[in-house]
Amino acid sequence: MELVTLNNGVKMPILGYGVFQIADLAECERCVLDAIDIGYRAIDTAQSYKNEEAVGNAVSKCGVARDALFITTKMWISNYGYEKAMKSIDKSLARLKTDYVDLFLLHQPFNDTYGAYRALEEAYRQGKVKAIGVSNFYPDRLVDIASFAEIKPQVNQIETHVFQQQKKAHEVLKKYGVQIESWGPFAEGRNDFFTNTALREINAKYGKSIAQTALRFLIQSGVVVIPKTTHKERMAENFDVFDFTLSEDDMARIGELDKAESLFFRHDTPEAVEMFVNFVKERGDC
């Protein structure tokens, strides 16, 4: 497994397994156990996914030493603000059945992000968290928090795939020493992702699938990826991306697919903020 070194020296697998939208706890536990059995050592969850407990169950049963695993979780908006955030960190640790998490992120750039981030800094100092960061922070918000926080974010997890390659954001993150991590590396199949002509022609050259080709592109671009599937055979396929290298020409051709815009929604519009306010009301306590 290839590793990236974060700005605090912590090493993070460049490929992990994500559990977004696996709400059934038994199913989620099974998926995480399958992923670890295949060889995944990084697992990404979040308070708002409401499956931290299932991840914790799998981690405690998998037979792999805790220090060989890299567990990421993300704090939900309703837990922002220093005091609430500190309590929510302890709740996540309890649900995950661990004394520490390897990476704790602020999930969205809304509400009292500064108070919540101070809580992450405190948890970091206490050893409850090995690395901290943010998610869905656009370059301006990232520069702000990286410049004024006492502990610079180690990671920013943002929508990143062949159609939204985040080239500008990637430049800014590199400047500030923050690792880029992708959510939605397959764009959730949007924009005819799995039938794209360029990807099909390139993957045929290497005897790989479109999913493998897309993951390889991101990995060669220095992006941490956390593909999600509930099928073990797909997990194995997504994991099998370290035995080939895309040529410079193929990297350039995939680079031309970039539309430089979200296939989902922007986070900096009034409508988006209102949408997340409604999410907070709908999801209740996380």
C-alpha positions as CSV (number, residue, x, y, z in Angstrom):
1,M,0.0,0.0,0.0
2,E,1.3,3.4,-0.9
3,L,1.3,6.0,1.9
4,V,1.3,9.8,2.0
5,T,3.0,11.7,4.8
6,L,0.9,14.4,6.3
7,N,2.3,17.7,7.4
8,N,2.7,16.5,11.0
9,G,4.5,13.3,10.0
10,V,1.6,10.9,10.2
11,K,1.5,8.4,7.4
12,M,-1.9,7.8,5.7
13,P,-2.8,5.1,3.1
14,I,-3.5,6.7,-0.3
15,L,-6.3,4.2,-0.8
16,G,-9.1,3.5,1.7
17,Y,-12.6,2.3,2.0
18,G,-15.6,4.6,2.5
19,V,-18.9,3.7,4.2
20,F,-21.1,6.6,3.1
21,Q,-24.8,5.6,2.7
22,I,-24.4,2.2,4.3
23,A,-27.0,2.9,6.9
24,D,-27.8,-0.7,7.9
25,L,-25.3,-1.5,10.8
26,A,-25.0,-5.2,10.1
27,E,-24.4,-4.5,6.4
28,C,-21.8,-1.8,7.2
29,E,-20.0,-4.1,9.7
30,R,-19.9,-6.9,7.1
31,C,-18.5,-4.5,4.4
32,V,-15.8,-3.1,6.7
33,L,-14.7,-6.7,7.6
34,D,-14.7,-7.6,3.9
35,A,-12.6,-4.5,3.1
36,I,-10.1,-5.3,5.8
37,D,-9.9,-8.9,4.7
38,I,-9.0,-7.8,1.2
39,G,-6.2,-5.6,2.5
40,Y,-7.7,-2.1,3.1
41,R,-6.2,-0.5,6.2
42,A,-7.9,2.9,6.0
43,I,-11.7,3.2,6.8
44,D,-13.6,6.5,6.4
45,T,-16.9,7.1,8.3
46,A,-18.7,10.1,9.7
47,Q,-21.0,11.0,12.6
48,S,-23.8,11.9,10.1
49,Y,-23.5,8.5,8.4
50,K,-24.7,7.0,11.7
51,N,-22.6,3.9,11.2
52,E,-19.6,4.6,13.4
53,E,-20.7,1.9,15.8
54,A,-20.7,-0.7,12.9
55,V,-17.2,0.4,11.9
56,G,-16.1,0.1,15.6
57,N,-17.6,-3.4,15.8
58,A,-15.7,-4.5,12.6
59,V,-12.4,-3.0,13.8
60,S,-12.7,-4.8,17.1
61,K,-13.5,-8.1,15.4
62,C,-11.1,-8.0,12.4
63,G,-8.0,-9.4,14.0
64,V,-5.8,-6.6,12.6
65,A,-3.9,-4.6,15.2
66,R,-5.4,-1.2,15.8
67,D,-2.2,0.6,15.0
68,A,-2.1,-1.1,11.6
69,L,-5.5,0.6,10.7
70,F,-6.2,4.2,9.8
71,I,-9.6,5.3,10.9
72,T,-11.2,8.6,9.8
73,T,-14.4,10.1,11.0
74,K,-16.0,13.5,10.5
75,M,-17.9,15.8,12.9
76,W,-21.4,16.8,11.9
77,I,-22.5,20.5,11.8
78,S,-24.9,20.2,14.7
79,N,-21.9,19.3,17.0
80,Y,-19.9,22.4,16.1
81,G,-18.9,24.9,18.8
82,Y,-16.1,24.1,21.2
83,E,-18.1,22.5,24.0
84,K,-20.4,20.4,21.9
85,A,-17.5,19.4,19.6
86,M,-15.4,18.1,22.6
87,K,-18.4,16.0,23.7
88,S,-19.0,14.7,20.2
89,I,-15.4,13.6,19.8
90,D,-15.7,11.4,22.9
91,K,-19.0,10.0,21.6
92,S,-17.3,9.1,18.3
93,L,-14.4,7.4,20.1
94,A,-16.9,5.4,22.2
95,R,-18.9,4.3,19.1
96,L,-15.7,3.4,17.3
97,K,-14.5,1.5,20.3
98,T,-11.1,3.1,20.2
99,D,-9.0,5.4,22.3
100,Y,-8.1,7.5,19.3
101,V,-8.9,8.1,15.7
102,D,-6.2,8.6,13.1
103,L,-8.0,11.5,11.4
104,F,-10.9,13.7,12.5
105,L,-12.4,16.2,10.0
106,L,-15.0,18.9,10.2
107,H,-17.5,17.6,7.7
108,Q,-18.9,20.9,6.3
109,P,-17.9,24.6,6.3
110,F,-21.0,25.9,8.2
111,N,-22.0,26.9,11.7
112,D,-19.2,27.5,14.3
113,T,-16.4,25.9,12.4
114,Y,-13.8,27.9,14.4
115,G,-15.0,26.6,17.8
116,A,-15.3,23.1,16.5
117,Y,-11.8,23.3,15.0
118,R,-10.4,24.5,18.4
119,A,-11.9,21.3,19.9
120,L,-10.1,19.2,17.3
121,E,-6.9,21.0,18.2
122,E,-7.4,20.2,21.9
123,A,-8.2,16.5,21.1
124,Y,-5.0,16.4,19.0
125,R,-3.0,17.7,21.9
126,Q,-4.6,15.1,24.2
127,G,-3.7,12.3,21.9
128,K,-7.3,11.4,21.1
129,V,-6.7,12.3,17.4
130,K,-3.5,11.7,15.4
131,A,-4.4,14.2,12.6
132,I,-7.1,16.8,12.1
133,G,-8.5,18.5,9.1
134,V,-11.6,19.7,7.2
135,S,-13.9,18.6,4.5
136,N,-15.6,20.6,1.7
137,F,-13.6,23.7,2.5
138,Y,-13.1,25.8,-0.6
139,P,-9.7,27.4,-1.1
140,D,-10.6,30.7,0.6
141,R,-11.9,28.9,3.7
142,L,-8.9,26.6,3.7
143,V,-6.4,29.5,3.6
144,D,-8.3,31.2,6.4
145,I,-8.2,28.3,8.8
146,A,-4.7,27.3,7.8
147,S,-3.5,30.8,8.5
148,F,-5.1,31.5,11.8
149,A,-5.5,28.1,13.5
150,E,-2.8,27.0,15.9
151,I,-2.5,23.6,14.2
152,K,-2.7,23.6,10.4
153,P,-5.2,21.2,8.9
154,Q,-3.5,18.0,7.7
155,V,-6.3,17.0,5.2
156,N,-9.1,18.6,3.2
157,Q,-11.6,16.0,1.8
158,I,-13.4,17.5,-1.2
159,E,-15.3,16.3,-4.2
160,T,-12.6,15.1,-6.6
161,H,-12.9,12.9,-9.7
162,V,-12.0,13.0,-13.4
163,F,-14.7,15.6,-14.2
164,Q,-13.9,17.8,-11.2
165,Q,-10.2,17.5,-10.7
166,Q,-9.9,20.5,-8.3
167,K,-6.8,21.8,-10.0
168,K,-6.9,25.2,-8.3
169,A,-7.8,23.8,-4.9
170,H,-5.0,21.3,-5.3
171,E,-2.5,24.1,-5.9
172,V,-3.6,26.0,-2.8
173,L,-3.5,22.8,-0.7
174,K,0.0,22.1,-1.8
175,K,1.1,25.7,-1.0
176,Y,-0.2,25.2,2.6
177,G,1.0,21.7,3.0
178,V,-2.5,20.2,3.3
179,Q,-3.2,16.8,1.8
180,I,-6.1,16.6,-0.7
181,E,-8.5,13.6,-0.3
182,S,-11.3,12.7,-2.7
183,W,-14.9,12.0,-1.9
184,G,-16.9,10.7,-4.8
185,P,-14.0,9.4,-6.9
186,F,-16.4,7.8,-9.3
187,A,-18.7,10.9,-9.4
188,E,-21.5,8.5,-8.2
189,G,-21.8,7.4,-11.9
190,R,-22.8,10.9,-13.0
191,N,-22.0,12.4,-16.4
192,D,-21.9,8.8,-17.9
193,F,-18.8,8.1,-15.8
194,F,-18.7,4.4,-16.5
195,T,-19.2,4.7,-20.2
196,N,-16.9,7.6,-20.9
197,T,-15.2,7.0,-24.2
198,A,-11.7,8.3,-23.2
199,L,-11.7,6.2,-20.0
200,R,-12.9,3.1,-21.9
201,E,-10.1,3.5,-24.5
202,I,-7.5,4.1,-21.8
203,N,-8.5,1.3,-19.5
204,A,-8.5,-1.2,-22.4
205,K,-4.8,-0.5,-23.0
206,Y,-4.0,-1.6,-19.4
207,G,-6.5,-4.4,-19.1
208,K,-8.2,-2.6,-16.2
209,S,-11.7,-1.3,-15.5
210,I,-12.9,2.2,-15.8
211,A,-13.1,2.4,-12.0
212,Q,-9.5,1.2,-11.7
213,T,-8.3,3.7,-14.3
214,A,-10.0,6.6,-12.6
215,L,-8.6,5.6,-9.2
216,R,-5.1,5.3,-10.7
217,F,-5.4,8.7,-12.2
218,L,-6.2,10.3,-8.9
219,I,-3.5,8.3,-7.0
220,Q,-0.9,9.4,-9.6
221,S,-2.1,12.9,-9.1
222,G,-1.3,12.6,-5.3
223,V,-5.0,12.4,-4.3
224,V,-6.1,10.1,-1.4
225,V,-9.1,8.1,-2.5
226,I,-11.8,6.3,-0.5
227,P,-14.1,4.4,-3.0
228,K,-17.2,2.9,-1.6
229,T,-19.0,-0.3,-2.7
230,T,-20.9,-3.0,-0.8
231,H,-19.8,-5.8,-3.1
232,K,-16.6,-7.6,-2.1
233,E,-15.6,-8.3,-5.6
234,R,-15.7,-4.6,-6.4
235,M,-13.7,-3.8,-3.3
236,A,-11.0,-6.2,-4.5
237,E,-11.1,-4.6,-8.0
238,N,-10.8,-1.1,-6.5
239,F,-7.9,-2.3,-4.4
240,D,-6.0,-3.7,-7.4
241,V,-4.6,-0.4,-8.7
242,F,-0.9,-0.6,-7.8
243,D,0.4,-2.9,-10.5
244,F,0.1,-0.4,-13.4
245,T,1.0,3.2,-14.1
246,L,-0.8,5.5,-16.5
247,S,1.5,7.1,-19.2
248,E,2.0,10.8,-19.3
249,D,-0.1,11.0,-22.4
250,D,-3.0,9.1,-20.8
251,M,-2.7,11.2,-17.7
252,A,-3.0,14.3,-19.9
253,R,-5.9,12.9,-21.8
254,I,-7.8,12.2,-18.6
255,G,-6.8,15.7,-17.4
256,E,-8.8,17.1,-20.4
257,L,-12.0,15.6,-19.0
258,D,-12.0,18.2,-16.2
259,K,-15.0,20.4,-16.2
260,A,-13.8,22.3,-13.1
261,E,-17.2,22.4,-11.5
262,S,-19.2,20.3,-9.1
263,L,-21.5,17.5,-10.4
264,F,-23.5,17.8,-7.2
265,F,-23.7,21.3,-5.7
266,R,-21.6,24.2,-4.6
267,H,-21.2,24.9,-0.9
268,D,-21.0,28.7,-1.3
269,T,-24.6,29.5,-2.3
270,P,-27.5,30.5,-0.1
271,E,-29.5,27.5,-1.4
272,A,-26.7,25.1,-0.3
273,V,-26.5,26.6,3.2
274,E,-30.3,26.3,3.5
275,M,-30.1,22.7,2.3
276,F,-27.6,21.8,5.0
277,V,-29.7,23.6,7.6
278,N,-32.5,21.3,6.6
279,F,-30.2,18.3,6.8
280,V,-29.3,19.2,10.4
281,K,-33.0,19.3,11.3
282,E,-33.7,16.0,9.5
283,R,-30.8,14.0,10.9
284,G,-31.2,15.1,14.4
285,D,-28.5,14.2,17.0
286,C,-25.4,12.7,15.5
